[in-house]
Amino acid sequence: MLTRTKHAFTLIELLLVLLLIGVIASVFMPLILRRPSHDTWTHVLDDLNNIVFYTRQEAISQQKTYRITFKRPKGEQADSIIIEEETKDPEHPSRFLYIPITSYYFPTTYTLSSSIKIKAVYIGHEELFSEHPNNGASAYVIPDGLVQDVIVHMIKTTGTDGKEDKMSFRMSPFFGTFELLQGFVKPAK
């Protein structure tokens, strides 16, 4: 007759496994729970480049003109960057409207941290933002994927002393990427 023995974990084995899980959790949980700061310049640069990349891909794949609009809403709301799509005006077929797009896999409206403000947006040599901050300033992306020459000035207020950190984000129209520059850079003439 064959007898079967039951195998079970001993209390010491269970405690060792729980101890090992605790050690691993104590090492990796701070890394997992650490939330990225949305008010660092490199974070803003990465987000701007992602917006441009997505907009260029949409313009090429849909064969439509898109625009990236930099806005300062009225009131205390944070500045934002919105991706908009060109559509024909149903009331005036010879005119075009730009409507914000939506995407299930990419945020098409980017809201800046409350400590960061857009001060100026240059499209080519013309500064558009300071005259009409509520209307915004828009950079266009054509169906070939080319982007207008853009420079965006931003200020970040740091600490309780109100110190301002000034940065410029300059678009390379050919490559469609922003680069980060210290201070406020004016367009080349």
C-alpha positions in Angstrom: 0.0 0.0 0.0 1.3 3.4 -1.0 0.9 6.2 1.5 0.9 9.8 0.5 2.4 12.4 2.7 1.1 15.9 2.7 3.7 18.6 2.0 3.2 22.0 3.6 5.2 25.1 4.2 6.7 25.5 7.7 6.1 28.7 9.7 9.8 29.6 9.2 9.5 29.3 5.4 6.4 31.5 5.4 8.1 34.1 7.6 11.2 34.2 5.3 9.0 34.8 2.2 7.1 37.6 4.0 10.4 39.1 5.1 11.8 39.0 1.5 8.6 40.6 0.1 8.9 43.3 2.8 12.5 44.1 1.9 11.8 44.2 -1.8 8.7 46.4 -1.2 10.7 48.8 1.0 13.3 49.3 -1.8 11.0 49.7 -4.8 7.9 51.3 -3.4 9.4 54.8 -3.0 10.5 54.6 -6.7 7.0 53.5 -7.7 5.1 56.1 -5.6 7.4 59.0 -6.4 5.4 61.2 -8.7 7.2 63.2 -11.3 7.2 67.0 -10.8 5.3 68.7 -13.6 7.0 72.0 -13.0 10.6 71.1 -14.1 11.8 72.5 -17.4 12.8 69.1 -18.7 9.3 67.8 -18.1 7.8 70.8 -20.0 10.3 70.2 -22.8 9.4 66.5 -23.0 5.7 67.3 -23.1 6.1 70.0 -25.7 8.1 67.6 -27.9 5.4 64.9 -27.4 2.7 67.3 -28.4 4.6 68.3 -31.6 5.4 64.7 -32.5 1.7 63.7 -32.1 0.5 66.7 -34.0 2.9 66.0 -36.9 1.9 62.4 -37.1 -1.8 63.4 -37.2 -1.2 66.0 -39.9 0.7 63.5 -42.0 -1.7 60.6 -41.5 -4.9 62.6 -41.9 -3.5 64.9 -44.6 -5.0 67.9 -42.8 -3.6 71.1 -41.3 -3.4 71.1 -37.5 -2.3 73.8 -35.1 -0.8 74.0 -31.6 -2.4 76.9 -29.7 -0.7 78.4 -26.6 -3.5 79.9 -24.4 -3.8 81.8 -21.1 -7.4 81.4 -20.0 -9.2 84.2 -18.2 -9.1 84.1 -14.4 -6.8 82.0 -12.3 -6.6 79.0 -14.5 -3.2 77.7 -15.6 -1.8 78.3 -19.1 -2.5 75.5 -21.6 -1.4 74.2 -24.9 -4.1 72.7 -27.2 -4.0 70.6 -30.4 -6.6 71.7 -32.9 -7.7 70.3 -36.3 -8.7 72.3 -39.3 -12.3 71.7 -40.5 -14.5 73.5 -43.0 -17.0 76.0 -41.6 -20.4 74.5 -42.3 -21.9 78.0 -42.6 -19.2 79.4 -44.8 -17.6 76.6 -46.9 -14.8 78.8 -48.1 -13.6 79.4 -44.5 -11.9 77.0 -42.0 -12.4 76.5 -38.3 -10.0 75.0 -35.8 -11.6 72.7 -33.2 -9.8 71.0 -30.3 -9.3 67.3 -31.0 -9.7 64.4 -28.7 -7.7 61.2 -28.5 -8.1 58.1 -26.4 -4.4 57.4 -26.2 -2.8 60.9 -26.0 -3.8 64.0 -24.0 -4.5 66.7 -26.6 -4.7 69.5 -24.1 -1.7 70.1 -21.9 -2.1 72.3 -18.8 1.1 73.9 -17.4 1.9 73.8 -13.7 0.5 76.8 -11.9 4.1 78.0 -11.2 4.8 78.3 -14.9 3.4 81.0 -17.1 3.7 81.7 -20.9 5.1 85.2 -21.4 5.6 85.4 -25.1 5.1 83.3 -28.3 7.0 84.2 -31.4 5.8 82.7 -34.7 8.6 83.6 -37.1 9.6 87.1 -36.1 6.2 88.2 -34.9 5.3 88.1 -31.2 1.6 87.1 -30.9 0.9 86.1 -27.4 1.3 89.2 -25.3 -1.1 91.2 -27.4 -3.9 88.6 -27.2 -3.1 86.1 -24.4 -6.8 85.0 -24.1 -7.1 84.2 -27.8 -3.7 82.6 -27.8 -1.0 82.2 -30.4 -1.0 79.3 -32.8 1.7 77.4 -34.7 0.5 75.5 -37.7 1.5 72.0 -38.8 0.9 71.3 -42.5 0.1 67.8 -44.0 3.7 67.3 -45.0 4.6 67.4 -41.2 6.4 70.8 -41.4 6.0 73.1 -38.4 6.3 76.8 -38.2 9.3 78.5 -36.6 8.3 79.0 -32.9 9.9 80.4 -29.8 8.0 80.3 -26.5 9.1 82.3 -23.5 8.1 80.9 -20.1 8.6 82.0 -16.5 8.6 79.7 -13.5 8.1 81.3 -10.1 10.1 79.5 -7.4 9.9 79.5 -3.7 8.3 82.0 -1.4 10.6 84.8 -2.5 8.9 85.0 -5.9 12.2 84.5 -7.8 11.5 84.0 -11.5 13.4 81.5 -13.7 13.2 82.5 -17.4 13.5 79.9 -20.2 12.9 79.8 -24.0 11.7 76.8 -26.0 12.8 77.1 -29.6 11.3 74.9 -32.3 13.4 73.5 -35.0 10.9 73.6 -37.9 12.7 70.9 -40.0 13.1 68.4 -37.2 9.9 69.4 -35.3 11.5 69.4 -31.9 11.9 72.0 -29.2 15.2 72.8 -27.6 15.5 74.5 -24.2 17.5 77.7 -23.9 18.4 79.7 -20.8 16.8 83.2 -20.6 14.6 84.9 -23.2 15.9 84.3 -26.7 14.6 86.5 -29.5 14.1 85.3 -33.1 17.0 85.8 -35.5 16.4 88.5 -38.0 
